[in-house]
Amino acid sequence: MTTTVRASSSPLASGGGSDEGRWAYRPDIDGLRAVAVLLVVTYHVWFGRVSGGVDVFLMLSAFFLTRGFVRRMDGPRPVRPLRHLLGIFRRLLPAAAITLVSVLALVRTVYPPAMWHSVWEQTWASLLYVQNWVLAADAVDYYARSEAPSPLQHFWSLSVQGQAFLLWVAILAGCQFVVRRSGWAPDRVVGAAFGAVFLLSFTYSVIHTAAHQQAAYFDTGARLWEFAAGSLLVVVLPYVRAGARLRAVLGWAGLIGLLSLGMLVDVRGGFPGYLALWPVICSSAVVLAGSGARPVGPARVLASRPLGMLGRDAYALYLVHWPVLITLLLVTGGSDAGFVGGALVILVSLVLARGLTALVDAPLRAWRRSDPSPLVPTAVLVVATAVVVTPLAGWQVSSAIQDRELAARAMLDNPGAAVLLDPTLPEPTAEAALLPAPTQLEDEWVYLDHECSGDRAVPPGILEGTCSETRATSRASDTIVVIGDSHAQQMTGALLPVAAENGWGVVFLIKGGCSMGLDEPGMDPSCPEWRESAISHAERLAPAAVMTVVTRSDAGEDDEALRPGIRGFLDRMADADIDVIAVRDNPRFAFDMYGCVAESENAVDCAVPRASSLADANPATALAAPGVRVVDLTPWICPDDFCPGVIGNVAVYRDDNHLSRTYATTLAPSLAEQLPASLG
């Protein structure tokens, strides 16, 4: 989504085989950009789907960038790569920076504090053009699941574009060097270079999309072939000769194909593999159709003034429409904007886009024309970066200071489960802040200090990245292995203080969504393989005990029950002469408990009956046997048969089903009372 290169004021390109026609200003391509952004916006706003319009932008951005290089590659004034790159980001970053700082202000004003941390992270990622990698990691990260979309999620494509621009300028600079040293034709050198990029990237894209589509969607490597297609289009454009009738058929077929893509194909679910050829081929057909001596087919419509004006604001419209839509959904609490709300989103976005173009983009263009100094783009980039970094860093620092102040008073103001163990403890004052603070939620997962090492190190393979241990585990008198899913992980918050007091080592074998129920498929296709490897590793370690969650609660109509196949796991441990600490699951809810607590005037309003998630009798009691110690912390999670969201001024949960690390830590005395006497 970059600026159109205006090489001359002539109308449409002058025809196949005419090299001059390649460089002429193409108002129909501006119109194509307008169609693409309209597809993106309308599909986001009204259909909740992805249209394929972004793929058109990616291809056209490479088309314009390559065209600018090829035109001057063997001429008297070759492109200066670094200055050209600075010029590109001088054009892109200011409008993006204004959008980012506006979103920060909006988030600070109307968004729940629980979202602030993720918005901070994504603001840095967007500013540095790495947002796509953050989303790619989140797409495959069990712990990054979130129901609320980010107002900056759409910056992923701008990040892909920015990374591609860096690579493209390097490749084109290399092509320019070869052309000027060898005398070879620019088309031949550029075609060979980007032909290779196309083949490599397309192959990778098809393979990666088939194996890990969600991650591939945001992967720059899986998208580079779309950019390469735009570069190759520059090379072939003057050699394509077709009559007016054939060009008209090509153009209309391409345009109709673009308009129908989002309706016929699940773009988000199948891209960017071979299916992304659809928008690339369609947009290429439209560009080729408009390259004749006179406009025919859709070129006349695309070159019209209304579409030209919208094409001028396409970049700004893409920037602003998504935050406007997500904010409306947040404020109204709806899952879609509806017809009237969607129309309002589009109208507001058009107005904001026009203002952003007129007040930011147009003055910078004028400055570029009046002052060609290389210091100008550098100054623009520094100022644009500072506009975002200053309020963002300031907000994060002030929040960190506040969090430290809360932590300093936690012993007095946030006793957590201690109020259930010692009724004589004074109630926290009304002014005492709830812990964890909304901005601390990302730190509420329980993690251990180091990767497993020494005798506890895992072999190369599926266990890599899922084994960690506490400091000095190698010197511990006894070791406890916590094995299973994220619920076992969070229960470890209660174990760690007890282990530290007794000098025990703790080893994690944890994979989100993969419990020790041998008959459960798990939330990841690799769960069965990982589970078997984790059990084998635990058997090899021969710890004093393993701890896992043996039941599964439910927020719906299903009763709490033993994990399917959990007896098979216990048999494996018994055969290995390893004791098991069998922990009962905590409640799960049909809503975000932390979000409810944060938004309610009275946290009691969020409490639910214990019976709505847990069974009347603990199913795990049926597992009690020599070597199996059943642990039930329910009385300190759901006292008096009610499961509140806050106990002792500490939020019990970090989301809809995971204990917060802060509260789990306060359960340590209750856990210590139930551990087997053989430990220690």
Beta strands, then each sheet from edge to edge (+ up, - down):
strand 1: 450-451
strand 2: 467-469
strand 3: 479-484
strand 4: 505-510
strand 5: 545-549
strand 6: 551-552
strand 7: 561-562
strand 8: 579-583
strand 9: 608-609
strand 10: 628-631
strand 11: 642-643
strand 12: 646-647
strand 13: 650-651
sheet 1: 1+ 2- 4+ 3+ 5+ 8+ 10+
sheet 2: 6+ 7-
sheet 3: 9+ 11-
sheet 4: 12+ 13-
end
